[in-house]
Amino acid sequence: MILSSMKDVVFGYGSEPVIDNLSLDIEAGQFIGITGPNGAAKTTLLKLLLGLLRPWSGTVTLNKEITEGGKLAIGYVPQQVASFNAGFPSKVIELVRSGCYPRLGWFGRFTKEHEELVERSLRQVDMWEYRNRRIGELSGGQKQRICIARALAQQPQVLVLDEPVTGMDIGSRSGFYKLMRHDVSNHGRTVIMVTHGLEETRPYLDTVISLEREEQEGWKCLVTNSCSAHFGPGA
């Protein structure tokens, strides 16, 4: 089932388009990688898909049949989330709990189920033992992981990640890809991830969206579907 569609989208900065006449369908329930060299408008593509940017022309539409109450539940982890400085006062568990707030309502209270969700989200990224540490005391890779945990605590239908493994070692990266593959295969979540490490991620992905510049032309979008993820190390 199609989650969202972009049709003839044009967008740019200043007077120059960085995305020109792009048409693209995003399938629900897939692990999707977006790749390309620096300057290939990968983050811009994400923001257009999320509605954070409006195209100059063309359309971006969501499939309302799979939204909750007319609104799609999206968890978003942007680039540079590891920029909390050493004086940042909040604790890890406080940040991850904040991911639950949109579902509590104005007068909602944290329940046992919410606390279990927070614990599970932190354990999924191997950060439960750091729950009472100050965020500013953590390494860059650890900060990245707790921001991912916060997004997981939102229980999103769609998880959007902009280079999420920045600062992680190879073991943590592998564990993260397996976690995302499990969420997609067993819980039906859609995961859209910008990545430079296609050689690492390809075995886990269903679809690869490559942004490439062609000779004498602008950026082109190439879509490759793969069944290898269903038999790869994340299955």
C-alpha positions as CSV (number, residue, x, y, z in Angstrom):
1,M,0.0,0.0,0.0
2,I,1.3,3.5,-0.9
3,L,2.0,5.6,2.2
4,S,2.7,8.9,0.4
5,S,3.2,10.2,-3.2
6,M,5.2,13.0,-4.6
7,K,4.2,14.1,-8.1
8,D,6.1,16.6,-10.3
9,V,7.7,18.2,-7.2
10,V,10.0,21.2,-7.6
11,F,11.8,22.8,-4.7
12,G,14.9,24.7,-4.1
13,Y,16.7,27.4,-2.2
14,G,17.1,31.0,-3.6
15,S,16.4,30.7,-7.3
16,E,17.9,27.3,-7.9
17,P,15.9,24.1,-7.7
18,V,17.6,21.2,-5.9
19,I,14.6,18.9,-6.6
20,D,13.2,19.2,-10.1
21,N,10.1,17.4,-11.3
22,L,10.4,14.5,-8.9
23,S,7.7,11.9,-8.8
24,L,8.0,9.2,-6.1
25,D,5.8,6.7,-4.2
26,I,6.7,5.6,-0.7
27,E,5.3,2.2,0.2
28,A,4.0,1.5,3.7
29,G,5.5,-1.3,5.8
30,Q,9.0,-1.1,4.3
31,F,12.5,-0.2,5.4
32,I,13.6,2.4,2.9
33,G,17.0,3.9,2.5
34,I,17.7,7.3,0.9
35,T,21.3,7.7,-0.3
36,G,23.4,10.0,-2.4
37,P,26.5,12.2,-2.2
38,N,26.7,15.4,-0.2
39,G,24.5,18.1,-1.7
40,A,22.1,15.6,-3.2
41,A,19.1,17.1,-1.3
42,K,18.5,13.9,0.8
43,T,17.4,15.9,3.9
44,T,15.3,18.2,1.7
45,L,13.5,15.2,0.3
46,L,12.8,14.0,3.9
47,K,11.4,17.4,4.9
48,L,9.2,17.5,1.8
49,L,7.8,14.0,2.6
50,L,7.1,15.1,6.2
51,G,5.4,18.3,5.2
52,L,8.1,20.4,6.9
53,L,8.8,22.1,3.5
54,R,6.2,23.0,0.9
55,P,7.1,22.4,-2.8
56,W,7.4,25.3,-5.2
57,S,5.1,23.2,-7.5
58,G,3.8,19.7,-7.6
59,T,2.1,17.8,-4.8
60,V,2.9,15.7,-1.8
61,T,0.0,13.6,-0.5
62,L,-0.5,11.1,2.3
63,N,-2.8,8.0,2.1
64,K,-5.5,8.9,4.6
65,E,-6.6,5.2,4.8
66,I,-3.7,4.4,7.0
67,T,-3.6,7.5,9.2
68,E,-5.0,7.6,12.8
69,G,-7.8,10.1,13.0
70,G,-6.7,11.8,9.8
71,K,-3.2,12.4,11.1
72,L,-0.1,10.2,10.5
73,A,1.9,9.4,13.6
74,I,5.5,10.2,12.6
75,G,8.7,9.9,14.7
76,Y,11.5,12.1,13.3
77,V,15.2,12.0,14.3
78,P,17.1,14.8,12.5
79,Q,20.8,15.3,11.9
80,Q,23.0,16.7,14.5
81,V,20.9,15.6,17.5
82,A,24.1,14.9,19.4
83,S,24.7,18.6,19.9
84,F,23.5,18.8,23.5
85,N,26.3,20.5,25.4
86,A,27.9,19.4,28.7
87,G,25.6,21.7,30.7
88,F,22.3,20.3,29.3
89,P,20.4,19.6,32.6
90,S,17.8,16.9,31.6
91,K,18.3,13.2,32.4
92,V,18.1,10.5,29.7
93,I,14.8,9.1,31.0
94,E,13.2,12.6,31.1
95,L,14.0,13.1,27.4
96,V,12.6,9.7,26.4
97,R,9.5,10.1,28.5
98,S,8.8,13.3,26.5
99,G,8.2,11.1,23.5
100,C,5.0,9.9,25.1
101,Y,3.6,13.3,25.8
102,P,1.6,13.8,22.5
103,R,-0.5,10.7,23.4
104,L,-1.2,11.8,27.0
105,G,-3.4,14.8,26.2
106,W,-3.7,17.9,28.2
107,F,-4.4,16.2,31.6
108,G,-3.0,12.8,30.9
109,R,-0.9,11.0,33.4
110,F,2.0,8.6,33.0
111,T,0.7,5.0,33.5
112,K,2.6,1.8,34.1
113,E,2.2,1.1,30.4
114,H,3.9,4.3,29.6
115,E,6.8,3.6,31.9
116,E,7.2,0.1,30.4
117,L,7.2,1.7,26.9
118,V,10.0,4.1,28.0
119,E,12.0,1.2,29.5
120,R,11.6,-0.9,26.4
121,S,12.6,1.9,24.1
122,L,15.8,2.5,26.0
123,R,16.6,-1.2,26.2
124,Q,16.1,-1.5,22.4
125,V,19.0,1.0,21.9
126,D,21.1,-0.4,24.9
127,M,20.7,2.7,26.9
128,W,18.6,1.6,29.9
129,E,21.6,1.6,32.3
130,Y,22.2,5.3,31.4
131,R,18.6,6.4,32.2
132,N,19.6,8.6,35.2
133,R,22.6,10.2,33.5
134,R,22.6,13.8,32.4
135,I,22.3,14.0,28.6
136,G,25.2,16.4,28.4
137,E,27.5,13.8,29.9
138,L,27.0,11.3,27.2
139,S,29.1,10.6,24.1
140,G,27.8,11.7,20.6
141,G,26.8,8.1,19.7
142,Q,25.0,7.7,23.1
143,K,23.1,10.9,22.5
144,Q,22.1,9.7,19.1
145,R,20.7,6.5,20.6
146,I,18.6,8.2,23.2
147,C,17.0,10.4,20.6
148,I,16.1,7.3,18.7
149,A,14.7,5.9,21.9
150,R,12.5,9.0,22.3
151,A,11.2,8.5,18.7
152,L,10.4,4.9,19.4
153,A,8.5,5.9,22.6
154,Q,6.2,7.9,20.4
155,Q,5.0,4.6,18.8
156,P,5.0,6.1,15.4
157,Q,3.5,4.5,12.3
158,V,6.4,6.0,10.4
159,L,9.9,6.5,11.7
160,V,12.1,8.9,9.7
161,L,15.8,9.0,10.4
162,D,18.4,11.4,9.0
163,E,21.8,9.7,9.2
164,P,20.9,8.1,12.6
165,V,24.0,6.1,13.2
166,T,26.4,9.1,13.3
167,G,28.9,8.5,16.1
168,M,28.0,4.9,16.7
169,D,30.6,2.1,16.5
170,I,30.1,-0.8,14.1
171,G,28.5,-3.1,16.7
172,S,25.9,-0.5,17.6
173,R,25.2,0.3,14.0
174,S,24.6,-3.4,13.2
175,G,22.3,-3.8,16.2
176,F,20.3,-0.7,15.2
177,Y,19.8,-1.9,11.6
178,K,18.6,-5.3,13.0
179,L,16.2,-3.5,15.3
180,M,14.7,-1.4,12.4
181,R,14.4,-4.6,10.3
182,H,12.6,-6.3,13.1
183,D,10.1,-3.4,13.6
184,V,9.3,-3.4,9.9
185,S,9.0,-7.1,9.4
186,N,7.1,-7.9,12.7
187,H,5.2,-4.7,13.6
188,G,4.5,-3.2,10.2
189,R,6.2,0.1,10.9
190,T,7.6,2.1,8.0
191,V,11.2,3.2,8.4
192,I,12.7,5.8,6.1
193,M,16.4,6.4,6.7
194,V,19.0,8.7,5.1
195,T,22.3,6.9,5.0
196,H,25.8,7.2,3.5
197,G,26.6,3.6,4.5
198,L,24.8,1.7,1.8
199,E,27.2,-1.2,1.9
200,E,26.2,-1.8,5.6
201,T,22.5,-1.2,5.2
202,R,21.6,-2.8,1.9
203,P,21.0,-6.3,3.3
204,Y,18.4,-4.9,5.7
205,L,16.5,-2.6,3.2
206,D,13.5,-3.2,1.1
207,T,13.9,-0.2,-1.1
208,V,16.8,2.1,-1.9
209,I,16.2,5.6,-3.2
210,S,19.3,7.0,-4.8
211,L,19.7,10.7,-5.7
212,E,22.4,11.1,-8.3
213,R,23.5,13.9,-10.6
214,E,23.6,13.0,-14.3
215,E,26.0,14.6,-16.8
216,Q,24.7,18.0,-18.0
217,E,21.5,17.5,-16.0
218,G,20.2,18.0,-12.5
219,W,19.6,15.5,-9.7
220,K,17.8,12.3,-10.7
221,C,16.0,9.9,-8.4
222,L,16.5,6.2,-8.9
223,V,14.5,3.6,-7.0
224,T,15.8,0.0,-6.5
225,N,13.7,-2.7,-4.8
226,S,15.3,-5.6,-3.1
227,C,14.1,-8.8,-1.5
228,S,17.5,-9.5,0.1
229,A,16.3,-7.9,3.4
230,H,13.9,-10.7,3.9
231,F,16.7,-13.2,3.9
232,G,19.5,-11.1,5.3
233,P,21.0,-10.8,8.7
234,G,18.1,-8.7,10.0
235,A,15.4,-11.2,9.2
